[in-house]
Amino acid sequence: MQSVPAGLAPPRTSPSGRLPFALHASILIALLAASSAPTPLYPHYQAQWQLSSLDITVVFSAYALALLITLLTTGTLSDHVGRRPVLLGALAVQVASMALFATADGLTTLISARVLQGIATGAATSAAGAALLDLENPARPGRPALANSIAPVTGMAAGVLAATLMVRFAPVPTITVYAALIAVFAAQAIALVSTPETVHRRPGALRSTRPHLALPSAAAHALLLNGAGVVAVWALGGFYSSLGPGFTRLISPGGPEYAGGMVFFTLTAVAAPTVYFTRRMRADVSALLGSCAVIPAAVLTLGALHLAGPVLLFAGAALAGFGFGAVSQGALRAVVDSVPAREKGGTLASYYVLSYLAMSLPAIGAGALTTGFGLRAAALAYAGCVAVLATVAVATLTASLRGRRRAPSPGTHSRPATSDYTSASPDTPDTPDTPDTPAPDIISVLATHNR
């Protein structure tokens, strides 16, 4: 994720620092839980306000694009003004977003709420993730990186599960879900006020908000190698998140309303442990395995469509979750670990520009296709394109692995990973930066600049 700015020595975690660490991890979890909470409610919004599938994908994509823009402009702001002010401001915006959701009366309000949510999440994830790195305990190296990687996916799984249960059991779920989240964010803000700041203020806050992208040649090569797989898994995630509930109703029209939310929960619930279990795997091997899983995931999705089989749909979502976790983990490590620490921020920005565009733009296209030709045709086209992209990724990564075995680079050798988040790619040089630089999380830390 972010590296510590030059000249700033991050405070070490003491026993009294365990609570701040848990607080910042809980903020990441809660933010991403809120991001997935509307998914089980989309069918209700569609029925109440006669929204089309295109409307729903626009609502979904508004969040992703707002988050991306915010991270491009505020990714390093907390380095200058402190973690706590950025987090408090972001939590206040998030509370306003939840209030808009709870009082929404149409499409315009939903889009506005999602834009505010994207702004709050983009600002807070960067600052909270940096605070976790500031609080690293020398006795437990790698713990902040692991928290940064697993917390967002865990949050999305928890958010969609809690919202699904409320749809099933709670009164007026379109209000109850957001009222509960408002209480969580308010409690976190109160706790944050009494939490010590982890960095000292320094000048340059305004200049840090200037968006820019940077992609060194080594990172560009790694991104080109992994790009097809990255686009495939993020596009598949966008499909399940935005059109998953409607697709579930199409396959199983007599099923319970909450089943649509459980499909996306399945994806995220599998992705979280996949991130953990692939953390020591070679980056290219992890990306290859994940890309391989995407192909049968698309096939199962199409099979569920033709055979009206919800079991096939959930099996496809589980495979998609494995693919998402493995590809994102491996590709991100391959791209970020190929550059020195001073260039990791700009490299991250470029990586996540691709990722979030892949998540949002195809979803909007699928929504438009659904409006014109129906959800069945849109799903066929979407799954077919994802399968083709995954096939290209498998072919590219396989060819690269074979080339490395035949002609190993002079002075390099395969070696096991030395830490939870150190790339084990054989052509990653042994530099002082690599072992100590944890890989960033796969969902929350998007487009951060050089710390």
Secondary structure, 3 states (H helix, E strand, C coil): CCCCCCCCCCCCCCHHHHHHHHHHHHHHHHHHHHHHCCHHHHHHHHHHHCCCHHHHHHHHHHHHHHHHHHHHHHCCHHHHHCHHHHHHHHHHHHHHHHHHHHCCCCHHHHHHHHHHHHHHHHHHHHHHHHHHHHCCCCCCCCHHHHHHHHHHHHHHHHHHHHHHHHHHHCCCHHHHHHHHHHHHHHHHHHHHHCCCCCCCCCCCHHHHCCCCCCCCHHHHHHHHHHHHHHHHHHHHHHHHHHCHHHHHHHHCCCCCCCHHHHHHHHHHHHHHHHHHHCCCCCHHHHHHHHHHHHHHHHHHHHHHHHHCCHHHHHHHHHHHHHHHHHHHHHHHHHHHCCCCHHHHHHHHHHHHHHHHHHHHHHHHHHHHHHHHHCHHHHHHHHHHHHHHHHHHHHHHHHHHHHHHHHCCCCCCCCCCCCCCCCCCCCCCCCCCHHHHCCCCCCCCCCCCCCC
